[in-house]
Amino acid sequence: MSQVRVLIVDDSATMRQLIRFRLRADPRIEVVGEASDTAQAREALDTLSPDVMTLDVEMPGQSGLDFLREVMRSRPMPVIMVSTETEKGSAAAVEALSRGAIDCVGKPRSREFNNAFGDLARLVHGAATARVQPRGAAEGAQPPVVSRDFQWNGMYVLIGSSTGGVDALERIIAGMPANCPPILITQHMSDGFLASFAERINSRYAPRVELARSDAPVEQGRIYLAPGGEQHLTMTVGARPRCRLIGGEKVSSHRPSVDVLFNSALPLGNRVCAALLTGMGSDGADGMLALRRAGATCLAQDEASSVVWGMPRIAWEQGAAHRLVPLKRMASEILDATDRRGRMSRAPR
C-alpha cells in the first residue's frame, strides 16, 4: 500500500499539532491537510481526497457527530473520532461508532501530552483498508428485537470484536430476546469509552448489559462487557460460572484480549458458542481454535459484512471457525446454537 493520506479535523491547534506529530512519525502515513472546523474540512475533502480523516467530536458550530452523518451519506470514508473521555464526549464518540466511524481515541489531559495518541498511527493505517458503506437517513437506528420463544440449552456465548465492532455488537444484541443466553464480550476499545457503550446498549435492548465485575455470576438474560484498562475478562467454570477480571500483560497485542477470554472457557467444551467479529489483527483466532478442538461451536463474521476482515479471516484460515456468518444472521445463528430446539450443525466444514 502507498502512503495513507490523512486529513486532521480539530478546532484545537494544540490537538492538531499532537496528532500531526504522531502521524508524521510513521513513514506509512502522509498528513495532507488540516481543518479547524467542518466548513474547512468539507472543502479539504473535495480538494485533497484523503484516505482517512481524524475528526474531533466536539467542535463549535456543526458538531463532529453531525458532520460524520453528512460524510457517511455523501462521501463514505474511514473516520477515526477523537474525543474527550468525559461522559458527554465518550457518549458522542460511541454514537459516532454506531453511525459508521471506524474507531475512537481519547484526547489526552495536559499532563499526558508526552504519550498522547500513541496508538493512532496503527489505527489510521488499519482504517485505510476498512470497508465503509454509505449510511442513509435510516442508518444508525438498529433493527427492532425480533420476538422469539427462546429456550436456553445451557451453552455460554463468548464474543470478540475490534475495529467496526461497536456497530456489529449493537446489531447482534438488538436481535437478542430478554432471556438470551449468557454472553461475555471483549471489544477492543479505550476503557474511557466502554462505560458509555455499555450504558447505550443497556438502555436500548431487551437483555441486561453491564460492565463485567469480578465474581459476578454469569446468568441467562445478561450480557457482560469487558471493562478494559489494565484487566482481561475471563470466566470461571465451576458449578456456577462467574466473571473474573485479571491483571497481566497484553496478549495478542491487546488488553483486554479475546484470546484470554476464549481460553478461560476451554473446560466448558461443547457448552460454548464463540463468535469472532470484525477487527484488525489476529486476537481471538488462536483461542477460537482451541475452543473448537474442545468441542465448542465457533462462528466467524464473513468478509462482506466486516469493516475489517482481519480477526475473523485469521480464524477461518487456520480452521478455527465452523462457518462464516453474515452480520445480519449472526444473532439468529447464536440463538440457534444455544436454543434447546436449535438445529445448528457442529460438523467440520
C-alpha positions as CSV (number, residue, x, y, z in Angstrom):
1,M,0.0,0.0,0.0
2,S,1.2,3.6,-0.8
3,Q,1.2,6.1,2.0
4,V,-2.1,6.6,3.7
5,R,-3.3,10.2,3.1
6,V,-4.8,11.8,6.3
7,L,-6.9,14.9,6.9
8,I,-6.9,16.1,10.6
9,V,-10.0,17.9,11.7
10,D,-10.0,19.6,15.2
11,D,-10.7,23.1,16.4
12,S,-7.8,23.0,18.8
13,A,-4.4,23.9,17.3
14,T,-2.7,22.0,20.1
15,M,-4.6,18.8,19.3
16,R,-3.9,19.1,15.6
17,Q,-0.2,19.6,16.3
18,L,-0.1,16.5,18.6
19,I,-1.9,14.3,16.1
20,R,0.3,15.6,13.2
21,F,3.4,14.8,15.2
22,R,2.3,11.3,15.9
23,L,1.2,10.5,12.4
24,R,4.2,12.0,10.6
25,A,6.5,9.8,12.7
26,D,5.1,6.8,10.8
27,P,6.5,6.6,7.2
28,R,3.4,4.8,6.1
29,I,1.3,7.9,6.7
30,E,1.2,11.4,5.0
31,V,-0.8,14.2,6.6
32,V,-2.2,16.0,3.6
33,G,-4.2,18.7,5.3
34,E,-5.8,20.1,8.5
35,A,-9.1,21.8,9.3
36,S,-10.3,23.7,12.3
37,D,-14.0,23.5,11.5
38,T,-16.3,21.5,9.3
39,A,-16.5,24.1,6.6
40,Q,-12.8,23.9,6.1
41,A,-13.0,20.1,6.4
42,R,-15.7,19.9,3.7
43,E,-13.5,21.9,1.3
44,A,-10.4,19.8,2.1
45,L,-12.3,16.6,1.4
46,D,-13.1,17.9,-2.0
47,T,-9.7,19.2,-2.9
48,L,-7.4,16.7,-1.1
49,S,-9.3,13.4,-1.4
50,P,-7.7,11.9,1.8
51,D,-7.9,8.2,2.5
52,V,-8.7,8.6,6.2
53,M,-10.0,11.5,8.4
54,T,-9.5,12.1,12.1
55,L,-12.5,14.0,13.4
56,D,-13.0,15.9,16.7
57,V,-16.3,15.0,18.2
58,E,-17.0,18.3,20.0
59,M,-16.4,21.4,17.8
60,P,-18.1,24.9,17.7
61,G,-20.8,25.3,15.0
62,Q,-21.6,22.0,13.3
63,S,-20.5,19.2,15.6
64,G,-18.3,16.3,14.6
65,L,-21.1,13.9,15.0
66,D,-23.4,15.9,12.6
67,F,-20.5,16.2,10.1
68,L,-19.9,12.5,10.3
69,R,-23.5,11.8,9.4
70,E,-23.1,14.1,6.4
71,V,-19.9,12.5,5.3
72,M,-21.3,8.9,5.6
73,R,-24.2,9.8,3.4
74,S,-22.4,11.7,0.7
75,R,-18.8,10.6,0.7
76,P,-18.3,7.4,2.8
77,M,-14.7,7.1,4.1
78,P,-12.8,5.7,7.1
79,V,-13.1,8.2,10.0
80,I,-11.5,7.9,13.4
81,M,-13.2,10.0,16.1
82,V,-11.1,12.0,18.6
83,S,-12.9,12.8,21.8
84,T,-12.5,13.7,25.4
85,E,-13.3,10.8,27.7
86,T,-15.8,12.7,29.7
87,E,-19.4,11.3,30.0
88,K,-20.6,13.6,27.3
89,G,-17.6,13.2,25.0
90,S,-17.5,9.4,25.2
91,A,-21.3,9.1,24.7
92,A,-20.9,11.1,21.5
93,A,-18.0,9.0,20.3
94,V,-19.9,5.8,20.8
95,E,-22.8,7.3,18.9
96,A,-20.4,8.1,16.1
97,L,-19.1,4.5,16.1
98,S,-22.7,3.2,15.7
99,R,-23.1,5.6,12.7
100,G,-20.1,4.3,10.8
101,A,-16.9,5.7,12.3
102,I,-14.1,3.2,12.3
103,D,-12.6,3.8,15.8
104,C,-12.3,6.4,18.5
105,V,-9.3,7.6,20.5
106,G,-9.3,9.7,23.7
107,K,-7.9,13.2,23.9
108,P,-5.0,13.5,26.4
109,R,-5.1,15.5,29.6
110,S,-2.4,18.2,29.8
111,R,-0.1,16.0,31.9
112,E,-0.4,13.2,29.3
113,F,0.8,15.1,26.2
114,N,4.1,13.3,26.0
115,N,2.3,10.0,25.5
116,A,-0.7,11.3,23.5
117,F,-2.1,9.3,20.6
118,G,0.5,6.6,20.9
119,D,-1.7,4.1,19.1
120,L,-3.2,6.4,16.5
121,A,-0.8,5.7,13.6
122,R,-1.6,2.0,13.8
123,L,-5.3,2.7,13.8
124,V,-5.1,5.1,10.9
125,H,-3.1,2.7,8.8
126,G,-5.5,-0.1,9.5
127,A,-8.5,2.1,8.9
128,A,-7.3,2.8,5.4
129,T,-8.3,-0.8,4.5
130,A,-11.7,-0.6,6.1
131,R,-14.9,-1.4,4.2
132,V,-17.1,1.7,4.6
133,Q,-20.7,1.6,3.3
134,P,-22.9,4.7,2.6
135,R,-25.2,5.4,5.5
136,G,-28.8,6.6,4.6
137,A,-31.1,8.6,6.8
138,A,-32.4,5.5,8.5
139,E,-29.0,4.1,9.3
140,G,-27.8,4.2,12.9
141,A,-31.3,3.1,14.0
142,Q,-30.9,-0.5,15.0
143,P,-33.4,-3.2,13.9
144,P,-36.1,-4.0,16.4
145,V,-35.8,-7.0,18.6
146,V,-37.4,-10.0,17.0
147,S,-39.9,-11.8,19.3
148,R,-38.6,-15.3,19.8
149,D,-39.7,-18.2,22.0
150,F,-36.2,-19.0,23.2
151,Q,-35.3,-21.9,25.5
152,W,-31.7,-21.8,26.7
153,N,-29.8,-25.1,26.4
154,G,-27.1,-24.2,28.9
155,M,-24.5,-23.0,26.4
156,Y,-22.5,-19.9,27.1
157,V,-21.7,-17.3,24.4
158,L,-18.3,-15.6,24.0
159,I,-17.8,-12.8,21.5
160,G,-14.6,-11.0,20.4
161,S,-14.6,-7.8,18.3
162,S,-12.4,-4.9,17.4
163,T,-12.5,-2.3,14.6
164,G,-16.1,-1.9,13.5
165,G,-17.2,-3.9,16.4
166,V,-19.5,-1.4,18.1
167,D,-22.0,-1.3,15.3
168,A,-21.7,-5.1,14.8
169,L,-22.3,-5.8,18.5
170,E,-25.3,-3.5,18.6
171,R,-26.9,-5.3,15.7
172,I,-26.4,-8.6,17.3
173,I,-27.7,-7.5,20.7
174,A,-30.7,-5.9,19.0
175,G,-31.6,-9.5,17.9
176,M,-31.4,-11.0,21.4
177,P,-34.5,-11.7,23.5
178,A,-34.7,-10.7,27.2
179,N,-33.9,-14.3,28.2
180,C,-30.9,-14.6,25.8
181,P,-28.1,-17.0,26.7
182,P,-25.4,-15.5,29.0
183,I,-22.9,-13.6,26.8
184,L,-19.4,-12.3,27.6
185,I,-17.9,-9.8,25.2
186,T,-14.4,-8.5,24.7
187,Q,-14.4,-5.4,22.5
188,H,-11.1,-3.6,21.8
189,M,-11.8,0.0,23.0
190,S,-10.3,2.5,25.3
191,D,-11.7,2.0,28.8
192,G,-12.9,5.6,28.8
193,F,-15.5,4.8,26.2
194,L,-16.6,1.4,27.4
195,A,-18.9,2.7,30.1
196,S,-20.8,4.8,27.6
197,F,-21.0,1.9,25.3
198,A,-22.5,-0.4,28.0
199,E,-24.9,2.3,29.0
200,R,-26.1,2.9,25.5
201,I,-26.8,-0.7,24.6
202,N,-28.3,-1.4,28.0
203,S,-30.8,1.4,27.6
204,R,-31.9,0.3,24.1
205,Y,-32.2,-3.5,24.1
206,A,-34.0,-6.3,25.9
207,P,-31.1,-8.1,27.7
208,R,-29.4,-6.6,30.7
209,V,-26.0,-5.2,29.6
210,E,-23.3,-4.3,32.1
211,L,-19.5,-3.9,32.5
212,A,-18.2,-7.1,33.9
213,R,-17.3,-7.3,37.6
214,S,-15.1,-9.9,39.3
215,D,-17.2,-12.6,40.9
216,A,-20.4,-11.5,39.1
217,P,-22.4,-14.7,38.3
218,V,-22.8,-15.4,34.6
219,E,-26.6,-15.6,34.2
220,Q,-29.2,-16.0,31.5
221,G,-30.6,-12.7,30.1
222,R,-27.3,-10.9,30.9
223,I,-24.5,-9.6,28.7
224,Y,-21.1,-8.8,30.3
225,L,-18.7,-6.4,28.6
226,A,-15.0,-6.4,29.4
227,P,-14.3,-3.1,31.1
228,G,-10.9,-2.7,29.6
229,G,-8.0,-0.8,31.1
230,E,-5.5,-2.9,32.9
231,Q,-7.5,-6.1,33.1
232,H,-8.6,-9.1,31.0
233,L,-12.1,-10.5,31.2
234,T,-12.3,-14.3,31.9
235,M,-14.9,-16.7,33.3
236,T,-14.6,-19.3,35.9
237,V,-16.1,-22.7,35.0
238,G,-17.3,-24.2,38.3
239,A,-20.8,-25.3,39.2
240,R,-21.9,-21.7,38.8
241,P,-19.7,-19.8,36.3
242,R,-18.7,-16.3,37.2
243,C,-16.9,-13.4,35.6
244,R,-13.3,-12.8,36.6
245,L,-11.1,-9.8,35.9
246,I,-7.4,-10.5,35.9
247,G,-4.3,-8.3,35.5
248,G,-1.4,-9.1,33.3
249,E,0.5,-8.1,30.2
250,K,-1.2,-7.6,26.8
251,V,-2.0,-10.8,25.0
252,S,-2.1,-10.8,21.2
253,S,-1.2,-7.1,21.5
254,H,-4.4,-6.3,23.5
255,R,-5.7,-5.9,27.0
256,P,-8.4,-7.0,27.3
257,S,-7.7,-9.8,24.9
258,V,-10.2,-12.0,23.1
259,D,-7.7,-14.9,23.3
260,V,-7.7,-14.7,27.1
261,L,-11.5,-14.8,27.3
262,F,-11.8,-17.7,24.9
263,N,-9.0,-19.7,26.6
264,S,-10.6,-19.3,30.0
265,A,-13.7,-21.2,28.8
266,L,-11.9,-24.3,27.4
267,P,-13.0,-26.5,30.3
268,L,-16.7,-25.9,29.2
269,G,-16.0,-27.6,25.9
270,N,-19.2,-28.1,23.9
271,R,-21.1,-25.8,26.3
272,V,-19.6,-22.8,24.5
273,C,-20.6,-20.9,21.4
274,A,-17.9,-18.5,20.3
275,A,-18.1,-15.7,17.7
276,L,-15.3,-13.6,16.3
277,L,-16.4,-10.3,14.6
278,T,-14.8,-7.6,12.5
279,G,-11.4,-6.3,13.6
280,M,-7.7,-5.7,12.8
281,G,-5.1,-8.2,13.8
282,S,-5.5,-11.8,15.0
283,D,-6.6,-11.6,18.6
284,G,-9.1,-14.4,19.3
285,A,-8.1,-16.7,16.4
286,D,-5.8,-19.0,18.5
287,G,-8.3,-19.0,21.4
288,M,-11.1,-20.0,19.0
289,L,-9.1,-22.8,17.5
290,A,-8.5,-24.2,21.0
291,L,-12.3,-23.9,21.7
292,R,-13.2,-25.7,18.5
293,R,-10.8,-28.5,19.4
294,A,-12.5,-28.7,22.8
295,G,-15.9,-29.1,21.2
296,A,-17.3,-25.5,21.1
297,T,-19.4,-24.1,18.3
298,C,-17.3,-21.5,16.6
299,L,-18.5,-18.7,14.2
300,A,-16.7,-16.0,12.3
301,Q,-18.1,-12.9,10.6
302,D,-17.9,-13.1,6.8
303,E,-15.7,-10.8,4.7
304,A,-18.6,-8.9,3.0
305,S,-20.1,-7.7,6.3
306,S,-16.9,-7.0,8.1
307,V,-15.5,-3.5,8.3
308,V,-12.0,-5.0,8.6
309,W,-11.8,-8.7,7.9
310,G,-8.7,-9.4,10.0
311,M,-9.5,-11.3,13.2
312,P,-12.3,-13.5,11.6
313,R,-10.2,-14.1,8.5
314,I,-7.3,-15.5,10.5
315,A,-9.7,-17.7,12.5
316,W,-11.2,-19.0,9.3
317,E,-7.9,-19.6,7.5
318,Q,-6.5,-21.6,10.4
319,G,-9.6,-23.7,10.7
320,A,-10.9,-22.3,14.0
321,A,-14.4,-21.5,12.8
322,H,-17.1,-23.9,11.7
323,R,-18.6,-21.4,9.4
324,L,-18.6,-17.8,8.1
325,V,-21.7,-15.9,9.0
326,P,-23.0,-12.5,7.6
327,L,-23.6,-10.0,10.4
328,K,-27.3,-9.8,9.7
329,R,-27.6,-13.6,10.5
330,M,-25.2,-13.7,13.5
331,A,-27.8,-13.2,16.2
332,S,-30.0,-15.9,14.8
333,E,-27.1,-18.3,14.4
334,I,-26.1,-17.8,18.0
335,L,-29.6,-18.3,19.2
336,D,-30.0,-21.5,17.1
337,A,-26.8,-22.8,18.7
338,T,-28.0,-22.1,22.2
339,D,-31.7,-23.0,21.9
340,R,-32.8,-26.4,23.1
341,R,-34.6,-26.8,19.8
342,G,-31.8,-25.4,17.6
343,R,-30.6,-27.5,14.7
344,M,-27.2,-25.8,14.0
345,S,-24.7,-28.3,12.8
346,R,-21.4,-28.5,14.5
347,A,-19.9,-30.8,11.9
348,P,-16.5,-29.7,10.5
349,R,-16.8,-27.6,7.4
